[in-house]
Amino acid sequence: MKKTPLYEQHVNLKGKVVDFGGWALPIEYQGQGILVEHEAVRTAAGLFDVSHMGEVTVKGPDAEKFIQKMIVNDISPMSNFQIYYSPMCYPEGGVVDDLLVYKYHQEEYLLVINASNTDKDFQWLQEHLEGDVEINNISDQCAELALQGPKAEVILQKLTDANLSMLDYYHFLPEVNISGVTALISRTGYTGEDGFEIYLDPKDASFLWDKLLAAGKEEGLIPCGLGARDTLRFEVCLPLYGQEIDRDITPLEAGLGYFVKLDKNDFIGKDALMKQKEMGIPRKLVGFEMIDRGIARSHYEVQADGEKIGFVTTGSFSPSLKKNIGLALIDAKYADEGGEIEILVRNKALKGKIIKKPFVKKSVKGAK
């Protein structure tokens, strides 16, 4: 397994290290557990090691044009130091990956992509490269920390002179001094809470990790594993590649239509997505809560009147709501709120009810 620059910190903090897509990362920390870590992020703050994420730079006079072709969102309105989210699709409309676009200026961008898709994404970008553009996979040159929770700003502000209160949601500061370390700070995250993602040289990662934990101790900051990261993102219905989106699920089916700009110039997947929208979107991602006792896990079959109508994409106990909930991709004609469905749990059909998404509202600061 690959190790991030923080591997020794995870071992010293008694992290339960598992194989996470080929990376040795903590699922939780001994003495805390997922529920405690989840609660800390909702009420105070949590610190995550997400150094396994991929980073690709896109530079050159045709950088914007190239990115416009590769993703479904329209980055033409972006201002410098702004960030956009977008799926990147195959010609058939399925999703190659979802990513963040960081804009430095018209000819320089940073793409942040999913760890497990890094090689695939970079190859896909290379295969479609055109114009005066240079792309580089700099994933090995970047560590990434995610400081998340309502106390995140107070904690990080202790270590930097940069005025964090002026940094809006989905914007970034390219070169910030944090306790003597130069880093990129963005007001982003994957938990539904206010917070920051910090990109820095891997050689500085362990130093800053320790500094942040020390600075945030009195605010309730604790290290968090990827188990809590998943329950947090799931409660606010942020998609996970391989579950809510993948090669066989389009962004329209996954409820990401807001990010699909069919009125912009040509992009990969446009024809398929336009056709799907005109013909009627056949499947819909719905939220549900269990009526019967049981947890609906990913890929469990969903039925109505004894017939298969779809499958569960994510299912779990919700630490915030204290009940079993899930997301499922089902035939659109069964997707009305209040409707009853059945989920096959260990070959037993358990009842569930379709409910409104997201299960928990985001609580982000500075959103426009």
FIDRENLUM-836877 format. One record per atom (N, C-alpha, C): x, y, z; residue in one letter. Coordinates in steps of 0.05 Angstrom, whole numbers, padded with zeros to 5 digits, always signed. Each point is the difference from the previous one (the first is absolute). Example, Ala and Ser with C-alpha at 12.3 -4.5 7.8 and 13.67 -1.06 7.14 Angstrom:
% FIDRENLUM-836877
+00264-00114+00156A-00018+00024+00000A+00018+00024+00000A-00007+00021-00014S+00016+00024+00001S-00015+00022+00014S
This chain:
% FIDRENLUM-836877
+00017-00024+00000M-00017+00024+00000M+00017+00025+00000M-00009+00021-00013K+00013+00026+00001K-00004+00013+00027K+00019+00016+00008K-00002+00014+00026K+00001+00030-00006K-00017+00015+00015T+00001+00029-00002T+00023+00010+00018T+00007+00025-00002P+00021+00011+00018P-00008-00001+00030P-00025-00005+00005L-00010+00000+00028L-00004-00028+00011L+00011-00020-00013Y-00004-00027+00009Y+00009-00004+00029Y+00024+00010+00007E+00010-00003+00027E-00018+00013+00020E-00011+00023-00007Q-00019+00014+00019Q-00024-00018+00005Q-00010-00013-00021H-00024-00017+00004H+00007-00023+00018H+00023-00012-00004V+00008-00023+00018V+00004+00010+00028V+00013+00023+00004N+00005+00010+00027N-00026+00007+00014N-00020+00009-00015L-00026+00007+00012L-00019-00024+00001L+00011-00023-00005K-00015-00026+00001K-00024+00000-00019K+00006+00010-00024G-00020-00002-00021G-00004-00029-00010G-00025-00007-00006K-00005-00027-00011K+00005+00002-00030K+00024-00007-00008V+00008+00004-00027V-00010-00023-00018V-00013+00007-00022V-00010-00020-00018V+00009+00006-00029V-00005-00019-00017D+00006+00003-00029D-00023+00016-00012D+00004+00025-00007F-00020+00017-00011F+00008+00006-00029F-00009-00018-00018G+00006+00003-00028G+00030+00000-00006G+00015-00017+00016G+00028-00002-00005G+00017+00019+00018G-00014+00016+00017W+00014+00018+00018W-00004-00009+00029W+00020+00002+00016A-00001-00007+00029A-00010+00025+00015A-00026+00000+00006L-00012+00023+00013L-00018-00008+00024L-00003+00017+00020P-00016-00008+00023P-00030+00002-00006P-00014-00021+00007I-00029+00001-00002I-00012+00014+00024I+00014-00002+00023E-00008+00013+00025E+00024-00002+00019E-00002+00014+00023Y+00022-00001+00019Y-00009-00014+00026Y+00017-00017+00010Q-00007-00015+00024Q-00006+00019+00023Q-00021-00007+00015G-00008+00017+00022G-00020+00022-00008G-00005+00003-00026Q-00019+00019-00009Q-00023-00014-00015Q+00006-00011-00024G-00020-00013-00016G-00014+00019-00019G-00014-00011-00019I-00012+00016-00021I-00021+00020+00011I-00016-00010+00019L-00022+00018+00010L+00011+00024+00014L+00021-00003+00016V+00012+00022+00014V+00013+00020-00020V+00014-00011-00019E+00013+00017-00020E-00021+00015-00017E-00021-00014-00007H-00022+00013-00015H-00011+00024+00016H-00006-00005+00025E-00012+00020+00017E+00019+00024+00004E+00026-00006+00002A+00019+00022+00003A-00001+00019-00023A-00002-00011-00024V-00001+00018-00024V-00026+00016-00001V-00022-00012+00008R-00025+00015-00001R-00001+00022+00022R+00014-00004+00022T-00003+00019+00022T+00025+00016+00006T+00024-00010-00008A+00025+00015+00006A+00018-00001-00024A+00018-00020-00002A+00017-00002-00023A+00014-00027-00001A+00007-00009-00024G+00015-00024-00005G+00021+00005-00020G+00022-00015+00002L+00022+00002-00019L+00004-00026-00015L-00001+00001-00026F+00002-00024-00017F+00026+00001-00017F+00012-00023-00004D+00022-00003-00019D-00013-00009-00027D+00001+00018-00020V-00011-00007-00026V+00022+00003-00021V+00024-00007+00008S+00023+00003-00017S+00000-00019-00024S-00018-00020+00001H-00002-00019-00022H-00014+00012-00024H-00013+00023+00003M-00014+00012-00023M+00020+00007-00022M-00010+00001-00025G+00017+00006-00023G-00001+00029-00008G+00022+00011-00010E+00001+00027-00009E+00014+00002-00028E-00013+00014-00018V+00011+00004-00027V-00001+00029-00007V+00023+00011-00010T+00000+00028-00009T-00005+00001-00030T-00014+00021-00008V-00007+00005-00028V+00009+00029-00006V+00020+00002-00018K+00011+00027-00006K+00002+00004-00030K-00002+00026-00007G+00004+00007-00029G-00023+00018-00010G+00005+00012-00023P-00020+00018-00012P-00027-00013-00005P+00000-00026-00005D-00026-00014-00006D-00010-00016+00024D+00009+00007+00024A-00007-00016+00024A-00030+00001+00005A-00012+00023-00001E-00029+00002+00005E-00016-00016-00021E+00008+00004-00025K-00014-00015-00022K+00001-00030+00004K+00024-00009+00008F+00003-00029+00004F-00017-00010+00023F-00001+00014+00022I-00016-00009+00023I-00029+00001-00007I-00009+00021-00015Q-00028+00002-00009Q-00008-00025-00015Q+00018-00011-00016K-00006-00024-00016K-00002-00025+00017K+00016+00000+00022M+00002-00024+00016M-00022-00003+00022M-00012+00022+00009I-00019-00002+00022I-00027+00011-00009I-00021-00007+00016V-00027+00008-00007V-00008+00027+00011V+00014+00011+00020N-00006+00026+00010N+00012+00021-00018N-00008+00025+00003D+00010+00022-00016D+00018+00018+00017D+00026+00000-00005I+00018+00015+00017I+00005+00028-00011I-00013+00008-00021S+00005+00027-00012S-00007+00023+00020S-00020-00003+00018P-00005+00022+00018P+00019+00001+00024P+00018-00019+00003M+00017-00001+00024M+00018+00025+00002M+00003+00009+00025S+00019+00021+00006S+00026-00014+00009S+00022+00015+00000N+00025-00011+00010N-00003-00008+00030N+00013-00021+00007F-00001-00011+00027F-00028-00010+00009F-00015-00007-00020Q-00026-00013+00005Q+00002-00029-00006Q-00019-00016+00010I+00000-00029-00003I-00028-00009-00010I-00001-00017-00020Y-00025-00012-00009Y+00002-00030+00003Y-00024-00012+00005Y-00003-00029+00000Y-00011-00008-00027Y+00008-00024-00010S-00011-00010-00025S+00004-00030-00003S-00019-00014-00011P+00005-00027-00010P+00015+00003-00027P+00016-00021-00006M+00013-00003-00026M-00010-00026-00012M-00011+00001-00025C-00015-00022-00010C+00013-00014-00024C-00010-00024-00005Y+00006-00015-00024Y-00019+00009-00022Y+00005-00006-00025P-00019+00007-00021P-00028-00011+00004P-00002-00023+00014E-00026-00012+00005E-00015+00013+00023E+00012+00019+00014G-00013+00014+00021G+00007-00010+00028G+00012-00023+00003G+00009-00010+00026G+00024+00017+00010G+00006-00003+00025V+00019+00018+00013V+00028-00012+00002V+00020+00013-00011V+00028-00007+00003V+00008+00005+00029V-00007+00024+00010D+00006+00007+00027D-00014+00026+00006D-00002+00008+00026D-00008+00027+00006D+00025+00014+00013D+00001+00026-00005L+00025+00014+00007L-00005+00029+00008L+00020+00012+00011L+00000+00029+00006L+00019+00014-00019L-00008+00023-00010V+00017+00016-00018V+00007+00025+00016V+00026+00003+00005Y+00011+00025+00013Y+00011+00018-00022Y-00010+00024-00002K+00010+00019-00020K+00020+00020+00012K+00024-00001-00010Y+00020+00021+00008Y-00005+00024-00018Y+00000-00004-00026H-00006+00020-00020H-00007-00014-00026H-00005+00015-00021Q-00010-00011-00025Q+00017-00023-00011Q+00025+00000+00006E+00018-00020-00012E+00012-00020+00020E-00011-00001+00024E+00010-00018+00020E-00022-00010+00019E-00002-00027+00002Y-00021-00012+00017Y+00012-00024+00015Y-00013-00007+00022L+00007-00024+00015L-00026-00017+00001L+00002-00025-00008L-00022-00019+00002L+00005-00019+00024L-00019-00002+00018V+00003-00019+00022V-00020-00023-00005V+00011-00024-00002I-00015-00024-00009I+00001-00022+00021I-00018-00020-00003N-00001-00021+00019N+00025-00018-00001N+00009-00008+00024A+00025-00015+00002A-00001-00025-00017A-00022-00016+00002S-00001-00025-00014S-00001+00004-00030S-00007+00024-00009N-00003+00005-00029N+00024+00015-00012N+00020+00006+00016T+00021+00019-00009T+00013-00009-00026T+00009-00025-00001D+00014-00009-00024D-00019-00001-00024D-00025-00009+00005K-00020-00002-00022K-00006+00028-00010K-00004+00019+00018D-00007+00027-00008D+00022+00013-00016D+00025-00003+00010F+00022+00013-00013F+00004-00012-00029F-00004-00026-00002Q+00001-00012-00027Q-00022+00011-00018Q-00024+00003+00012W-00023+00010-00016W+00005+00029-00009W+00012+00016+00017L+00007+00027-00007L+00021+00001-00022L+00020-00017+00003Q+00021-00001-00020Q-00010-00008-00027Q-00019-00020+00000E-00010-00010-00026E-00016+00021-00015E-00011+00020+00015H-00016+00020-00013H+00013+00028-00001H+00026+00000+00006L+00015+00025+00000L+00000+00013-00027L-00006+00026-00002E+00002+00014-00025E+00005+00030+00006E+00012+00013-00020G+00006+00029+00003G+00026+00003+00015G+00005+00025+00007D+00025+00007+00014D-00004-00003+00030D+00002-00025+00009V-00006-00007+00028V+00021-00020+00010V+00008+00004+00025E+00018-00019+00013E-00013-00010+00025E-00002-00026+00004I-00011-00011+00024I+00021-00017+00015I-00001+00001+00026N+00019-00015+00017N-00014-00012+00024N+00006-00025+00005N-00011-00013+00024N+00020+00005+00023N-00009+00018+00018I+00018+00008+00022I-00008-00013+00027I-00015-00022-00002S-00012-00012+00024S+00022-00007+00021S+00023-00009-00009D+00021-00008+00018D+00013+00024+00013D-00005+00023-00010Q+00012+00025+00011Q-00018+00015+00019Q-00024-00012+00005C-00020+00013+00017C-00009-00017+00023C+00000+00011+00024A-00015-00012+00022A-00025+00017+00004A-00020-00011+00012E-00025+00015+00004E-00012-00006+00027E-00006+00020+00015L-00014-00002+00026L-00027+00013-00003L-00020-00012+00013A-00027+00012+00000A-00007+00006+00029A-00003+00026+00006L-00008+00009+00026L-00030+00008-00002L-00017-00015+00013Q-00029+00003-00005Q-00015+00004+00026Q-00020+00017+00000G-00017+00004+00023G-00004+00029+00007G-00020+00007+00016P-00006+00028+00006P+00022+00015+00014P+00019-00014+00012K+00023+00013+00013K+00025+00002-00018K-00003-00009-00024A+00023-00002-00018A+00014+00027-00004A-00016+00021-00005E+00012+00026-00005E+00015+00011+00025E-00012-00003+00023V+00013+00009+00025V+00027-00014+00004V+00000-00026-00006I+00025-00016+00004I+00022+00008-00020I-00007+00001-00025L+00020+00006-00021L+00010+00029+00003L-00018+00018+00008Q+00008+00028+00003Q+00022+00004+00021Q+00002-00018+00019K+00021+00001+00020K+00028-00003-00012K+00001-00012-00023L+00026-00007-00012L+00008+00016-00024L-00018+00019-00008T+00006+00015-00024T-00009+00029+00002T+00014+00018-00014D-00008+00029+00000D-00020+00005-00023D-00004-00019-00017A-00020+00004-00022A-00027+00003+00013A-00016+00019-00011N-00027+00006+00011N-00020-00021-00011N-00004-00021+00015L-00017-00022-00010L-00029+00007-00001L-00008+00020+00016S-00029+00008-00001S-00007+00012-00027S+00020+00009-00016M-00005+00012-00026M+00000-00021-00022M+00006-00025+00007L+00001-00021-00021L-00028-00013-00003L-00012+00004-00023D-00027-00011-00005D+00001-00030-00006D-00023-00012+00002Y-00004-00028-00006Y+00007-00004-00030Y+00015-00022-00005Y+00009-00007-00026Y+00018+00021-00013Y+00017+00012+00017H+00022+00018-00009H+00025-00009+00014H+00024+00009-00009F+00024-00009+00012F+00021+00022+00001F+00020-00003+00017L+00023+00017+00002L+00024-00017-00008L+00015+00008-00020P+00021-00017-00011P+00025-00004+00017P+00009+00020+00013E+00025-00002+00016E-00004+00013+00027E-00006-00017+00020V-00005+00010+00027V+00021-00011+00018V+00009+00017+00018N+00020-00009+00020N-00015-00010+00025N+00003-00026+00005I-00013-00012+00024I+00023-00011+00017I+00005+00014+00022S+00022-00009+00018S+00026-00004-00015S+00006+00018-00019G+00025-00002-00015G-00001-00019-00024G-00023-00013-00004V-00003-00018-00023V-00017+00014-00022V+00009-00001-00024T-00015+00012-00022T-00020-00021-00011T-00025+00008-00002A-00021-00018-00008A-00022+00014-00016A-00015-00015-00016L-00024+00009-00013L-00023-00006+00019L-00017+00019+00005I-00023-00004+00018I-00026+00004-00017I-00018-00019+00000S-00026+00005-00012S-00022-00004+00020S-00022+00016-00004R-00023-00004+00018R-00018-00020-00012R+00007-00025+00002T-00015-00022-00012T+00001-00023+00020T-00014-00022-00008G+00000-00024+00017G-00020-00020-00009G-00001-00022+00014Y-00017-00022-00009Y-00016-00010+00023Y-00008+00018+00018T-00014-00008+00024T-00027+00015+00003T-00004+00022-00015G-00024+00016+00004G+00004+00021+00021G+00023+00001+00013E+00006+00021+00020E+00019+00020-00012E+00002+00023+00014D+00020+00020-00008D+00028-00013+00004D+00019+00010-00015G+00027-00011+00004G+00018+00006-00023G+00024-00011+00002F+00021+00006-00019F+00014-00026-00009F+00010+00001-00025E+00017-00020-00010E+00027+00013-00005E+00021-00012+00010I+00027+00012+00000I+00019-00018-00016I+00011+00012-00021Y+00018-00015-00018Y+00028+00010+00006Y+00019-00018+00003L+00027+00008+00008L+00020-00021-00009L+00026+00007+00003D+00022-00018-00006D-00001-00024+00019D+00002-00024-00010P-00001-00023+00018P+00020+00001+00023P+00022+00013-00003K+00020+00001+00021K-00009+00017+00024K-00020+00017-00004D-00011+00017+00021D-00025-00012+00013D-00010-00022-00011A-00027-00009+00009A-00001-00008+00029A+00019-00016+00009S-00001-00009+00028S+00003+00023+00020S+00018+00019-00007F+00003+00024+00017F-00026+00015+00003F-00014+00005-00022L-00024+00016+00001L-00023-00016+00012L-00001-00026-00004W-00020-00017+00012W+00001+00003+00031W+00025-00003+00011D+00004+00003+00029D-00007+00028+00009D+00008+00020-00015K-00006+00028+00008K-00030+00005+00001K-00014-00010-00019L-00030+00004-00001L-00013-00014+00024L+00008-00025+00005L-00012-00015+00022L+00005+00014+00027L+00024+00011+00003A+00006+00014+00024A-00016+00026+00003A-00001+00015-00023A-00015+00026+00000A-00030-00004+00005A-00010-00023-00009G-00029-00004+00002G-00009-00016+00024G+00019-00008+00017K-00007-00018+00022K-00022+00012+00018K+00003+00025+00007E-00020+00012+00018E-00026+00006-00014E+00000+00000-00026E-00025+00003-00015E-00014-00026-00005E+00012-00022+00007G-00013-00026-00003G+00009-00014-00026G+00022+00009-00013L+00009-00013-00024L+00012-00027+00006L-00008-00020-00016I+00012-00027+00002I+00006-00010-00028I+00019-00018-00002P+00005-00013-00026P-00023-00018-00008P-00006-00001-00025C-00023-00016-00009C+00008-00018-00023C-00012-00023-00001G+00006-00019-00022G-00020+00001-00022G+00004-00017-00020L-00017+00001-00024L-00027-00011+00005L-00004-00015+00022G-00027-00009+00006G-00019+00023+00006G+00009+00019+00016A-00017+00024+00006A-00003+00017-00025A+00021+00001-00016R-00002+00016-00025R-00023-00011-00017R-00004-00026+00000D-00021-00011-00017D-00027+00005+00012D-00004-00003+00026T-00026+00005+00012T-00008+00029-00002T+00020+00018+00002L-00005+00029-00002L-00009+00008-00028L+00015-00010-00020R-00007+00008-00028R-00026-00013-00008R-00006-00023+00011F-00025-00015-00007F-00024+00015+00011F+00002+00011+00025E-00023+00014+00012E-00008+00025-00017E+00019+00013-00012V-00006+00024-00016V-00002-00007-00030V+00001-00026-00006C-00005-00011-00027C+00021+00010-00020C+00025+00002+00008L+00022+00005-00019L+00007-00027-00013L+00003+00000-00027P+00003-00026-00014P+00028-00012+00005P+00001-00026-00001L+00026-00014+00002L+00003-00017-00026L+00023+00004-00013Y+00005-00016-00025Y+00001-00030+00007Y-00014-00015-00018G-00002-00029+00005G-00025-00007+00014G-00014+00020+00011Q-00026-00006+00013Q-00022+00017-00013Q+00000+00026+00005E-00021+00017-00012E+00006+00006-00030E+00025+00000-00008I+00007+00005-00028I+00021-00020-00008I-00001-00007-00026D+00021-00017-00011D-00005-00001-00031D+00014-00018-00013R-00001-00001-00029R-00028-00005-00010R-00016-00014+00016D-00027-00008-00009D-00022+00018+00011D+00007+00022+00014I-00020+00018+00011I+00007+00028-00010I-00020+00013-00012T+00005+00027-00010T-00004+00021+00022T+00011+00024-00003P-00004+00020+00021P-00029+00009+00002P-00015-00003-00022L-00029+00007+00002L-00015-00020+00017L+00007-00025-00003E-00013-00021+00017E+00008+00004+00030E+00024+00009+00004A+00011+00003+00027A-00009+00026+00014A-00018+00015-00014G-00009+00025+00013G+00019+00023-00002G+00019-00002-00018L+00021+00021-00003L-00005+00018-00024L-00026+00002-00009G-00007+00015-00023G+00008+00029+00001G+00002+00011+00024Y+00007+00028+00004Y+00028+00006-00012Y+00017-00021+00000F+00027+00004-00009F+00004-00007-00030F-00021-00009-00013V+00001-00007-00028V-00010+00023-00017V+00018+00014-00013K-00007+00024-00015K-00003-00007-00030K-00024-00009-00007L-00005-00009-00028L+00000+00023-00020L-00001+00025+00010D+00000+00023-00018D+00028+00011-00007D+00021-00013+00011K+00026+00009-00007K+00010-00015-00025K+00023+00009-00011N+00010-00014-00024N+00006-00029+00005N+00006-00014-00021D+00003-00029+00001D+00018-00010+00023D-00008-00021+00013F+00017-00014+00019F-00005-00030-00001F+00018-00015+00010I-00002-00029-00002I-00024-00010+00017I-00018-00013-00013G-00024-00010+00013G-00025+00017-00005G+00003+00023-00013K-00022+00019-00003K-00023-00013-00016K+00006-00013-00022D-00022-00011-00017D-00016-00021+00016D+00014-00017+00015A-00014-00021+00015A-00017+00012+00022A+00011+00021+00013L-00015+00012+00022L-00024+00015-00010L+00003+00014-00023M-00023+00014-00012M-00022-00019-00007M+00008-00022-00012K-00019-00020-00008K-00015-00012+00024K+00016-00005+00021Q-00013-00011+00024Q-00020+00019+00012Q+00007+00025+00000K-00018+00020+00011K-00026+00003-00017K+00004-00001-00026E-00023+00002-00018E-00019-00024+00001E+00013-00023+00004M-00016-00025+00000M-00013-00005+00027M+00010+00013+00021G-00009-00005+00027G+00021-00016+00015G+00008+00009+00023I+00021-00013+00015I-00012-00025+00013I+00012-00024-00008P-00013-00025+00008P+00002-00008+00029P+00022+00009+00013R+00004-00007+00028R+00005+00025+00017R-00006-00002+00025K+00003+00023+00018K+00013-00009+00026K+00018+00017+00010L+00012-00006+00026L-00018+00011+00022L-00010-00017+00017V-00018+00008+00021V+00012-00006+00028V-00011+00015+00019G+00007-00006+00028G-00022-00016+00013G+00007-00017+00018F-00021-00016+00014F+00008-00005+00029F-00020-00005+00017E+00005-00009+00027E-00012-00028+00003E+00012-00015+00017M-00010-00027+00004M-00024+00001+00018M-00021-00015-00008I-00023-00004+00018I+00005-00024+00017I+00008-00022-00013D+00007-00024+00015D+00028+00003+00012D+00007-00016+00019R+00026+00001+00013R+00021-00013-00018R+00021+00015-00006G+00021-00011-00017G+00015+00023-00014G+00024-00006-00009I+00016+00020-00015I+00003-00010-00028I-00007+00018-00019A+00002-00006-00029A+00028+00008-00009A+00016-00020-00007R+00027+00006-00009R+00002+00005-00030R+00023+00010-00008S+00005+00007-00028S-00004-00025-00017S-00015+00004-00023H-00005-00020-00021H-00022-00020+00008H-00013+00003+00023Y-00023-00017+00006Y-00022+00007-00020Y-00015-00021-00008E-00022+00004-00019E-00024+00014+00012E-00012+00018-00016V-00024+00014+00009V-00023-00010-00017V-00023-00005+00013Q-00023-00012-00014Q-00025+00017+00005Q-00020-00003-00018A-00027+00010+00004A-00019-00022-00010A-00019-00008+00016D-00019-00021-00008D+00015-00025-00008D+00022-00006+00013G+00015-00024-00006G+00018+00001-00024G+00001+00022-00014E+00016+00003-00024E+00024+00018+00005E+00023-00007-00012K+00024+00017+00004K-00004+00027-00014K+00005+00022+00014I-00003+00027-00011I+00026+00016+00002I+00021-00012+00013G+00025+00015+00003G+00017-00012+00021G+00019+00016+00010F+00018-00010+00021F+00009+00023+00018F+00008-00008+00024V+00010+00019+00020V+00028+00009-00009V+00006+00026+00002T+00026+00010-00006T+00016+00003+00026T-00013+00011+00021T+00013+00002+00026T-00022-00004+00021T+00006-00014+00021G-00019-00004+00022G+00016-00002+00026G-00011+00012+00021S+00014+00001+00025S-00018+00009+00023S+00009-00004+00024F-00012+00013+00023F+00009+00029-00001F-00019+00019+00004S+00007+00028+00000S+00006+00009+00028S+00025+00007+00006P+00007+00009+00027P-00015+00025+00009P-00006+00018-00020S-00014+00025+00007S-00030-00005+00004S-00012-00017-00016L-00029-00004+00001L-00008-00024+00017L+00019-00016+00007K-00005-00024+00017K-00020-00019-00012K+00003-00004-00027K-00017-00020-00013K+00014-00010-00025K-00010-00023-00010N+00012-00012-00024N-00011+00013-00025N+00017+00010-00017I-00008+00014-00024I+00017-00010-00024I-00007+00009-00024G+00015-00009-00023G-00006+00017-00024G+00017-00004-00021L-00004+00011-00026L-00003-00024-00020L-00018+00003-00019A-00004-00021-00019A-00006+00011-00028A+00010-00013-00020L-00005+00007-00028L-00022-00018-00010L-00023+00011-00005I-00024-00016-00007I-00014+00010-00024I-00017-00017-00011D-00017+00008-00023D-00015+00025+00008D+00001+00021-00018A-00011+00026+00007A-00030-00001+00007A-00015-00019-00011K-00029+00000+00005K-00006-00008+00029K+00020-00010+00015Y-00005-00007+00028Y+00013+00020+00019Y+00008+00023-00010A+00018+00018+00015A-00015+00021+00016A-00026-00001+00002D-00014+00021+00015D+00005-00001+00030D+00003+00023+00012E+00003+00001+00029E-00024-00012+00014E+00004-00015+00021G-00021-00013+00015G-00006-00028-00010G+00010-00007-00024G-00005-00026-00010G+00015-00022+00015G-00011-00024+00001E+00013-00022+00014E+00015-00017-00019E+00024-00009+00009I+00016-00018-00016I+00009-00023+00018I+00011-00021-00011E+00011-00022+00015E+00029-00004-00007E+00016-00006+00020I+00028-00004-00004I+00007-00029+00009I+00013-00014-00018L+00008-00028+00007L+00024+00000+00018L-00004-00005+00026V+00022-00002+00019V+00003-00029+00008V+00022-00012-00008R+00005-00029+00005R-00024-00016-00010R-00009+00006-00024N-00022-00015-00013N-00027+00004+00013N-00002+00020+00017K-00026+00006+00013K-00008+00028-00008K-00025+00003-00010A-00009+00026-00010A-00009+00017+00024A+00014+00022+00005L-00006+00018+00022L-00011+00026-00012L-00020+00011+00014K-00014+00024-00009K+00016+00025+00005K-00001+00018-00019G+00011+00027+00003G-00018+00021-00012G+00004+00025+00007K-00017+00022-00011K+00017+00021-00012K-00007+00009-00024I+00015+00021-00014I-00004+00027+00014I+00022+00013+00007I-00001+00026+00014I+00016+00021-00015I-00003+00025+00009K+00013+00022-00013K+00031+00000+00005K+00015+00009-00020K+00029+00003+00003K+00006+00030+00001K+00023+00009+00011P+00018-00017+00016P-00011-00007+00027P+00011-00020+00013F-00010-00008+00026F+00007+00021+00021F+00024+00012-00003V+00009+00021+00018V+00009+00023-00018V-00008+00025+00007K+00007+00023-00016K+00029+00008+00005K+00013+00010-00022K+00027+00010+00003K+00001+00024+00018K+00022+00004+00013S+00004+00023+00018S+00027+00013-00007S+00001+00012-00024V+00025+00012-00009V-00001+00030+00002V+00023+00012+00006K+00002+00028+00005K+00009+00015-00025K-00012+00023-00005G+00009+00016-00023G-00010-00009-00026G-00020-00018-00001A-00010-00009-00026A-00015+00022-00013A+00002+00002-00027K-00015+00020-00015K-00021-00013-00016K
